[in-house]
Amino acid sequence: MNTDCLLGLNDSHLVPLAEPGHRLQRDAREAFVALQAAAAGAGFSLVPASSFRGFERQLGIWNGKFEGSRPLLDADSRPLDALALSEPERIHAILRWSALPGTSRHHWGTDLDIYDPTLLPAGSKLQLEPWEYQQGGYFYPLSQWLQANMSRFGFYLPYARAGGVGVEPWHLSYRPLSAHYQRQLTPALLAPALSMQPVSGKSHILTMLDEIFDRYIYQ
């Protein structure tokens, strides 16, 4: 994959999914379609909540959280006041749940967030928070089925356990491709592109890149 595609600055590596507005790489799409069919056979309607997300979209999420116009959550999914935090504290708080633009696995066309709309109670809104997928949550049966079956189709949960990034039981990654791209992405590759973009907190971020990669990308 070329650098622009890796960093989410180009989408030429993608093909559409059946669900409008969603795209993946061709091999990842074929694997996901097979996973969907197996899930349907088990009684689940497996659909993407999010798939490819480009640099510009990730930048909007990042800047909104940094500047306090989008919700920012702590490790227990409780609201934080972004503007009450120092810039380095804000950066770490954002990185728990949202990737730095240029580093999101959603840039690669290998990762997607999933849910089952038929399990979502009427009047409830999808939150993409861990409790929805844990025991007692709406999507716990789907989560249990995925744990037992997703590896047969090449998928895994990159954020299955708490590390720098919070646990994300909704985030599937197509390992045959994503494992390579994770190794390909480095601070040295990202820094020049990041320096040319209007990323909030950029001066601190550029001095923290090695730490950011060790804690949030290579976890």
N, C-alpha and C positions, 0 to 999 in steps of 0.2 A: 504494500500500500504506500502511495506517495505521502509526503509530509503534510500537504494540505488536507488530504482526506483523513489522515491520522488525527489532526488537530481540529477537525470539524469545520474547516474552511472551504471544503469542496464536497459535493454529494454525488459525484459521478460513479461511485462504487455501489450504488444502491438500486434496488428494485422494489416495486410496491408490494405490499401485502393485500390480502382480500379486504381487510378493514380499511376504509378510507382514511387517508392522512398518515398511514404508517408505512415505514420502509425499513428494509434490512438488506444486508448483502445476500446474494443469490443462495449460497450454500446454507447460510443461517435461516433464510426464509424457508427453504425446503425442509430443513430439520424442524423448524417450528410448526409448519403445516402438518408434518407427521406426528409431532407431539400433540397438536390440537386434535387430530383424528383419534389418537389413543385416549386422550382425555374425554372426548365425546363418547367413546365406547364405555367409559367408566362413569358416565353420567354428568360430566362437567362441561361447561361452556367456557373454554379458555380463550381469553381475548387480551390484546395489548391495551394497557392504559397509556403507555408511552413507548416509543421505539427509537428511531434515529432522532437525535437532537443536535443541531448544528452549533457552531461557536457562537453565533449571534444570539440564538435563543438562550444558551447557557450564560452568556454575558448579561442578558436581561435579568435572569434569575439571580445571578451573583450580585450585580449592582443593586438590585432591589432589596436584597437582604442586607447588604452592607450599609445602604443608606436609610434603612428602616421603613421602606415602603412595602416590603413583603414580610410575612411572618418569619421569625427566626426562633428555632426551638433548641432547648438544651438536650442533654443526653436522655432525659426522661420524657421528651416530647412536650415540655412545658414552655410557654412563651418567654422569650428573652427581650429585653430592651437593647437593641443593637447599639443605639447611640450612647448608652451608659457604659459600654465596653471600650477599652482601648482598641486601636486598630489591629494589633496582633491578636488580641483576645477575640475580636470580631471574626478575623480570618479563621481561627481555629474553630469557632462556633459554627460558622457557615460550612466548613469542610466536613463536619460530622454528618451532614445530611445532603449537601450539594457540592458537586465537583467544581474545581477551578476551571474556568473556560480554557479549552485546549486539552484538558486532561480527562474529560468525561468519557466513560466507556460507551455512552450512547452516541458519541461521534463516530464510532467504528462500524456501525451497522451490524453489530454482533450481540447487542444487549437490548433487553426490553423489560418493562415493568408489566406484570400481568395481574389479572383478577378474573372472577366469574360474576358477571352482572346478575345472573339468576340467583346467586346467594346473597346479594345485597338487599336488605329489607327495603320495602317501599318507603320512599321519603328520606332514605339515608343517602348521604353523599360519600363517595369513595375518598378516603383520607390518605391512603398509602402510609399507614402507621403500623408498627409491629403488632399491636394488640389485635388488629383485624385478622391476622394470619396465625395467631397463637391460640392455644387451647381456650375455647369459649368464644373466639372471634368468628365473624361471618365466614371467613375463607379458610378456617382451620382444616376442614375436610380436603379442600383442594391442595393446601400446603402439604398435608400428609401424603396425598397421592403423588405429588411432584417429588417429594423426597424419595419415594420408592421407585419412581419411574423415569425421571428426567435424564439421568445419566445415560440411559439406553439411546437417547437421541442427541447426545453430545452436550447437554446443558448442565450447568451447575449454578450454585448461589455464591457469587464472589464475596458477598457480605453476610455470610451465614452466622458468623460469630463476631462479637464486639471487638473492634480494634480501634484505629483512628476513626474510621467510618462506622456509623451506627449499624445495627443489624437491620437488613433489608430483605425480608423473606419474600418480597414481591419481585425482586430483581434477578432475572435469569440472564446467563451469559453463555454464548455458544463457544465452548472451550477450544475446539480445533482451530479457530481463528483468533479469538481474543487473547489466548495465552501468548501468542506471537506478538500481537500489537502491544501488550503490556510491557514486554521486554524491549520493544522498539522505541517506546516513548521514554524520553530522558529529559532531565532539566536543561541540558545543553540544546536539545532540539526545540524545546518549548520557549526558552527565554527570548530569542530574537522575535518570534511572532507575538509573544505577550507584550513585549516592550512597545509595539506599534499599535496596541489596542487600548481603548478607553476603559480599562479595568479598574474599578474602585479599589483603593488600597495597594495599587501596583508597586509603589516604591518599597513598601514592606514585603510584599509578595516576592519580588525579585531577589531580595536578600534572604528569603526563607525557603527558596525552592528545593534545596537538598532535603531540608527537614520535612517539607510538605510531601515530597515523593516518598521518603522513607516511612512516614507515618500514615499517609492516606492512599497512596497509589501502589506501593509495593507491599501493603499489609497482607 
